Amino acid sequence: MKNVWEEALFNLSKAAEAMDLEPEILERLSVPMRFTEFTIPVRMDNGARKLFLAFRSCHQDATGPTKDGTRVRSGLTPEEIKALSLFMSIKHGVAGIPAGGGKGGIRADPSALSEGEYERLIRGFIRRLNPKGAFTDIPGADIGTGKQAMAWMLDEYEQMTGMHCPAAINDKPAELGGSLGGFEATGWGVAACTGKAAEEMNLEPGRTPVVIQGFGQVGSVAAKKLSSMGFPVTAVSDIAGAVENPGGLDIGGLAAHVERTGSVAGFPGGRNADKGRILEIPCGILIPAAVQDVITAENALRIQAKVIVEAANAPVSPEADDMLASAGIRVIPDVVANSGGAIVCDFERIQGLSNDYWSLDKVEERLNGRILTAYREAAERAAERKVSMRRGAWINAMGKIRAAMLLRGWC
């Protein structure tokens, strides 16, 4: 695949073919409902004014207001944002979230900006984003943004509208109406799906080693949860290195080591490993939790896991998907496995609109119920159509979007 947009359209077309989707509906889903490109003028610290290019893609709103993330990175492309908005439509459909897919972004390098420049850029994005609001289009966080950026967005939105509306922005700090569990959500969901897959495949926790590529927010939370469930996490990696211990790593100690040093490399509770080979270590469960397209046609046949749980977005290429299936390796797709963040964003909006905020235990309980329902539905559609679970998840989501469009008389 040349880019992530082509990959998204490939998955869309394959699911459409498997479910005999009407051509008119496929045509509508193959193009964002609304794509906006705009510029943000920012006064730099040296007094100069610089223009930054920004995008927002709203894929479809038949199933509800569009949402989520805002990505800030120097190489951002329109195709990337379009693809991510389509993925969000599917992820919301998979998880039974009444929302359409949205994704925004700014072409900028956050590390090259001062805090003041970055704040002015983020506030400029929300000022120039139209339409927006809790019942229209709801931005959230993504690569290059986080709780502080979302706090600035919310403040700017409320300054503009003259009223408090915490549901207008997702991924906020809890002090401003964000949900507890937002940081842990995706990792918790990955762990829940991993546990379910292991149960179905008769992989006993104490005897099933887990390898995780990526020990950031998602990978570290998933590792902690899986370790508490009895799974030995035997190898992990990050951008700077890798560490392994066939007897199982002390995940709490590893997290403390990363907090002190900034990397898993050099952890005294294991031996340093080749981060470039982390995916090929023999294990029961492999969790790619870093970036896109790390398992490709080049390395797919060297994977030695029984099941792959996609914690990252699109870590397995379409070409590798077929090769893994032929090798008997099961893949739990990203739109199911890493949908925990989208689910808790939905919880965040519910809490903001109702002014009724939930405990961490309630968030985790409801998250587990929602994501395991998504898992079951995807598996059922896959069995019915005799396709992969990835295809089953897309068919499940597209069926819900199709029904909404038909009921509204759009097709």
Disulfide bonds with the S-S distance in Angstrom:
none
